[in-house]
């Protein structure tokens, strides 16, 4: 039996695909204004260059819906996946078996 790993999308990718791209007139700049953050701050999140902070999670919850905890968890799942992959790569380089 082969277990295939699945890398979850970055929360910024989810925001872009779900809340911005499908709607005419909705842009990164317009959502940033609603969130009360700089366009560059939101742009970094949407372009997967920044993670969701607790403050941003609260803002996303107020503007886009879902609860703040779910926004934070979506980022944590990605971090856990990256950490696991890094541990496996390091173990392979060191010749050790990863502990789970």
MODELLER restraints for C-alpha pairs under 7 A, 6 or more apart:
rsr = mdl.restraints
at = mdl.atoms
rsr.add(forms.Gaussian(group=physical.xy_distance, feature=features.Distance(at['CA:7:A'], at['CA:81:A']), mean=6.65, stdev=0.5))
rsr.add(forms.Gaussian(group=physical.xy_distance, feature=features.Distance(at['CA:8:A'], at['CA:78:A']), mean=5.94, stdev=0.5))
rsr.add(forms.Gaussian(group=physical.xy_distance, feature=features.Distance(at['CA:10:A'], at['CA:48:A']), mean=6.11, stdev=0.5))
rsr.add(forms.Gaussian(group=physical.xy_distance, feature=features.Distance(at['CA:10:A'], at['CA:75:A']), mean=6.81, stdev=0.5))
rsr.add(forms.Gaussian(group=physical.xy_distance, feature=features.Distance(at['CA:10:A'], at['CA:78:A']), mean=6.40, stdev=0.5))
rsr.add(forms.Gaussian(group=physical.xy_distance, feature=features.Distance(at['CA:11:A'], at['CA:74:A']), mean=6.06, stdev=0.5))
rsr.add(forms.Gaussian(group=physical.xy_distance, feature=features.Distance(at['CA:11:A'], at['CA:75:A']), mean=5.96, stdev=0.5))
rsr.add(forms.Gaussian(group=physical.xy_distance, feature=features.Distance(at['CA:12:A'], at['CA:45:A']), mean=5.09, stdev=0.5))
rsr.add(forms.Gaussian(group=physical.xy_distance, feature=features.Distance(at['CA:12:A'], at['CA:46:A']), mean=3.83, stdev=0.5))
rsr.add(forms.Gaussian(group=physical.xy_distance, feature=features.Distance(at['CA:12:A'], at['CA:47:A']), mean=6.19, stdev=0.5))
rsr.add(forms.Gaussian(group=physical.xy_distance, feature=features.Distance(at['CA:12:A'], at['CA:48:A']), mean=5.44, stdev=0.5))
rsr.add(forms.Gaussian(group=physical.xy_distance, feature=features.Distance(at['CA:13:A'], at['CA:46:A']), mean=5.86, stdev=0.5))
rsr.add(forms.Gaussian(group=physical.xy_distance, feature=features.Distance(at['CA:13:A'], at['CA:47:A']), mean=6.93, stdev=0.5))
rsr.add(forms.Gaussian(group=physical.xy_distance, feature=features.Distance(at['CA:13:A'], at['CA:48:A']), mean=6.71, stdev=0.5))
rsr.add(forms.Gaussian(group=physical.xy_distance, feature=features.Distance(at['CA:15:A'], at['CA:46:A']), mean=6.66, stdev=0.5))
rsr.add(forms.Gaussian(group=physical.xy_distance, feature=features.Distance(at['CA:16:A'], at['CA:46:A']), mean=6.08, stdev=0.5))
rsr.add(forms.Gaussian(group=physical.xy_distance, feature=features.Distance(at['CA:20:A'], at['CA:26:A']), mean=5.51, stdev=0.5))
rsr.add(forms.Gaussian(group=physical.xy_distance, feature=features.Distance(at['CA:20:A'], at['CA:27:A']), mean=5.98, stdev=0.5))
rsr.add(forms.Gaussian(group=physical.xy_distance, feature=features.Distance(at['CA:28:A'], at['CA:39:A']), mean=6.89, stdev=0.5))
rsr.add(forms.Gaussian(group=physical.xy_distance, feature=features.Distance(at['CA:28:A'], at['CA:43:A']), mean=6.56, stdev=0.5))
rsr.add(forms.Gaussian(group=physical.xy_distance, feature=features.Distance(at['CA:29:A'], at['CA:39:A']), mean=5.35, stdev=0.5))
rsr.add(forms.Gaussian(group=physical.xy_distance, feature=features.Distance(at['CA:32:A'], at['CA:38:A']), mean=6.18, stdev=0.5))
rsr.add(forms.Gaussian(group=physical.xy_distance, feature=features.Distance(at['CA:32:A'], at['CA:39:A']), mean=5.30, stdev=0.5))
rsr.add(forms.Gaussian(group=physical.xy_distance, feature=features.Distance(at['CA:32:A'], at['CA:42:A']), mean=5.81, stdev=0.5))
rsr.add(forms.Gaussian(group=physical.xy_distance, feature=features.Distance(at['CA:34:A'], at['CA:63:A']), mean=6.74, stdev=0.5))
rsr.add(forms.Gaussian(group=physical.xy_distance, feature=features.Distance(at['CA:35:A'], at['CA:59:A']), mean=5.69, stdev=0.5))
rsr.add(forms.Gaussian(group=physical.xy_distance, feature=features.Distance(at['CA:35:A'], at['CA:60:A']), mean=6.84, stdev=0.5))
rsr.add(forms.Gaussian(group=physical.xy_distance, feature=features.Distance(at['CA:35:A'], at['CA:63:A']), mean=6.39, stdev=0.5))
rsr.add(forms.Gaussian(group=physical.xy_distance, feature=features.Distance(at['CA:44:A'], at['CA:50:A']), mean=5.42, stdev=0.5))
rsr.add(forms.Gaussian(group=physical.xy_distance, feature=features.Distance(at['CA:45:A'], at['CA:51:A']), mean=6.16, stdev=0.5))
rsr.add(forms.Gaussian(group=physical.xy_distance, feature=features.Distance(at['CA:51:A'], at['CA:75:A']), mean=6.43, stdev=0.5))
rsr.add(forms.Gaussian(group=physical.xy_distance, feature=features.Distance(at['CA:52:A'], at['CA:72:A']), mean=6.29, stdev=0.5))
rsr.add(forms.Gaussian(group=physical.xy_distance, feature=features.Distance(at['CA:52:A'], at['CA:75:A']), mean=6.24, stdev=0.5))
rsr.add(forms.Gaussian(group=physical.xy_distance, feature=features.Distance(at['CA:54:A'], at['CA:72:A']), mean=6.69, stdev=0.5))
rsr.add(forms.Gaussian(group=physical.xy_distance, feature=features.Distance(at['CA:57:A'], at['CA:68:A']), mean=4.76, stdev=0.5))
rsr.add(forms.Gaussian(group=physical.xy_distance, feature=features.Distance(at['CA:57:A'], at['CA:71:A']), mean=5.39, stdev=0.5))
rsr.add(forms.Gaussian(group=physical.xy_distance, feature=features.Distance(at['CA:57:A'], at['CA:72:A']), mean=6.00, stdev=0.5))
rsr.add(forms.Gaussian(group=physical.xy_distance, feature=features.Distance(at['CA:58:A'], at['CA:68:A']), mean=4.95, stdev=0.5))
rsr.add(forms.Gaussian(group=physical.xy_distance, feature=features.Distance(at['CA:61:A'], at['CA:67:A']), mean=5.19, stdev=0.5))
rsr.add(forms.Gaussian(group=physical.xy_distance, feature=features.Distance(at['CA:61:A'], at['CA:68:A']), mean=5.21, stdev=0.5))
rsr.add(forms.Gaussian(group=physical.xy_distance, feature=features.Distance(at['CA:88:A'], at['CA:98:A']), mean=6.03, stdev=0.5))
rsr.add(forms.Gaussian(group=physical.xy_distance, feature=features.Distance(at['CA:91:A'], at['CA:97:A']), mean=6.06, stdev=0.5))
rsr.add(forms.Gaussian(group=physical.xy_distance, feature=features.Distance(at['CA:91:A'], at['CA:98:A']), mean=5.70, stdev=0.5))
